[in-house]
Amino acid sequence: MSPKFPLRRRPRKSSAATRAAAARRLIAALGALCSAAALAQAPPKDLEPLPDIPPPPKLSNTPTPDDAEAPQITIRQEADSKVEEFRTRGGKLYAVRVTPRFGKPYVLVDPDGKGTMTNATEINGGVKAPQWTLFEF
């Protein structure tokens, strides 16, 4: 005897969705198994502590802040801006940083050492190398 209404079946998932769900379950089971195995291990009993790291060697050419050979920085306050002049060990001016009261600070540099100051953004076609401030007083 056949029923009057055919039995309705739930729509089947696509084979790709079924495989993806099975793969997720398999990965979860493997992850749980691996983490359980790692937690079950005991550390070796004959471990020795690592020796202390020695301090880095002193570089001979690096100026220290107390060194008389360090570059000189002169700071002047003008009417509406602060001007910082950077000089080499020999006293030659190689860069000027101008911080206006309003606006963005800019840097003028002497790229060839001839005394002509150029805006730092104009050197190399406007491409700026990364320059981070490490110490500022």
Secondary structure, 3 states (H helix, E strand, C coil): CCCCCCCCCCCCCCHHHHHHHHHHHHHHHHHHHHHHHHHHCCCCCCCCCCCCCCCCCCCCCCCCCCCCCCCEEEEEECCCEEEEEEECCCCCEEEEEEEECCCCCEEEECCCCCCCCEEHHHHHHHCCCCCCCCCCC
